[in-house]
Amino acid sequence: MFLDKFKPQSYALFRIMTGFLFFWHGAQKLFSFPEAFSYKLPAFIVYGAGPIELVGGVLVMFGLFTRYAAFLCSGLSAAAYWIAHGTKAFLPLLNGGELAVLYSFAFLCIATHGAGIWSVDHDR
């Protein structure tokens, strides 16, 4: 395939951007930045999920303890789906849970593949 030579770089960008985007979910919950929620979140979500999203996002982004952090983030995203979305409708398209499902499987992929290049771990 003509893009095969870019597999390590594209995977690294995937890992970095997934961690970067997840980090902002934690920052929003814990610091109300970039923007506060228009509704009050339960404390177990703010203080349970927030730190995992914030720290887990940073660890995955920089590739430090990547497999462990990604596995934890994957489980958090799966739990978030079933707690917040799964009870509303079966399909993620109908219950607003597409992002949680996508994060869960993205982090599962990262957990199984490891850090890759451009990381602190560099496949420990």
Buried (B, 14 or more C-beta within 10 A) or exposed (E): EEEEEEEEEEBBEBBBEBBBBBBBBBBBBBEEEEEEEEEEEEEEEBEBBBEBBBBBBBBBBBBBBBBEBBBBBBBBBBBBBEBBBBEEEEEBEEBEBBBBBBBBEBBBBBBEBBBBEBBEBEEE
